[in-house]
Amino acid sequence: GDRVLRTALPHADAWNTWRAAHLGIPADLANASLRGLDLAKANLAGADCRKADFRGTILSGATLTDANLAGANFFKSVLDAADLAGANLIGAQFLNCAQLKTARNWQSAFRDPDLACGAPVPARQR
């Protein structure tokens, strides 16, 4: 389970191949240390990434739709063209509007009022 995820994850192609073969298995990356990895174009749709460490992680073009990123650390993360549609960013740490606005569909991500960044904040998920 978790060991497979962490082994495949540092290589986005290997990860995406694994995800495609295991679509029914939720990706549990809560509290994972993903610091400094190149996860460009990784498919993390629907993944549980609560409190994950994304410091310095490259998430360019990654699919983060409906991912739970609550409390994750985004210090110096690269989010350009990442898809954040429906993602939960409540309590995200070290995430700023400049980073957020490089992503796609960030306006539909659930986020704290200080990350409104000029767009309405969706009602919080219950």
N, C-alpha and C positions, 0 to 999 in steps of 0.2 A: 503494500500500500504506500504509505508515506515515503518509505525509502526509495521506491521506484520513482515517485514524483520528484523528489529532490535530486536524484541521479540524472533524470532526463531533462530537468528544467534548465540547467546552464546552457543547453544547446536548443535554441528555439525550434529548429527543424525536427530534432528528435522528440521534443516535447509535443509539437503539433501532430506528429505521426502517432505518438502514444495517445494523445487526446482523441484523435479520430477513431482509434481502435477501441477506446473505452468511454464512449459518449455517455453511457449511463452512470458512470462513476463520478461523483462530485469531486472536484479538485480541492483538497483541504490543505491550504497553505497558510492557515492562521498561525501567527507568530513566527513564520519562516524567516530565516536570514537569507535574503536575496540580494544583499548589498553588492553593488558594483557589477552585477551580471549584465550581459547583453541579451535582453529579452525582446529585441526588435521583432515585430510581427508575431510574437507568441500569442497563442489563443488561450486567454485566461477568462473567457466568457463564463459567467456564473460562478467563478471560483471564490472560495472563502479565503480571503487574504486579510482578515482582520488582524490589525497590529503587526502586519508583515513589515520587514525592514527593506525598503526600496531605496536606501540612500545611494545616490550615484548610479542607480540602475537605469539602463537604456530601455525604455518602453516604446520607442518610436514605432508607430504603426501597429502596436499591439491591440488585440481585441479584449477590451475590459468591460464589455456590455454586461450589465446586471451583476458585476462582481461586487462582493462585499469588501470594500477597502477601508472600512471604519477604523480609525485610529492608526492607519498605516503611516510610516515615516517616508516622506517624499523629498527629503533634503537632497537638493541637486539632482533629482531625477529628471530624465528627459522624456517628455510625454508628447512630442510633436507627432501629430496625425494618429495618436492612439484613440480608439473609439470608447468613449465613456458613457454611452447611452444607458441610462437607468442604473449606473453604478452608485454605490453608497460610499460617499466620501465624508460622512459625518465624523467629526473628530480627527480628520487627517492632520498629520503634523508636518510642518515645514512645507506646506503647499501654498503657493501664491498665485495671484491672478495671471501673472506673466506666464507661468508654467501652464496653468489650466487652459488659457486661451489658445495655446498651441495645439491642444487636443481637439478631436471632433466630437460633436454632440455633448459637450461639457454642460451645456445649458440644462439638459435633462437629468444630470447627475444630482442625486440627493446630497446636499452639502450644507455646511453651516452658513449663517447669514454673513459672516465676514468674508466668505468666498462667493458672494453674489456676483461680483465682477461685472456689474452693469446689466445682469439678466435676472429675471425672477427666479427665486429658489423654489423648486417643486415642494409640495407638501411632504412632510416626513413619512416614511413608511411606518406602518404599525405592525 
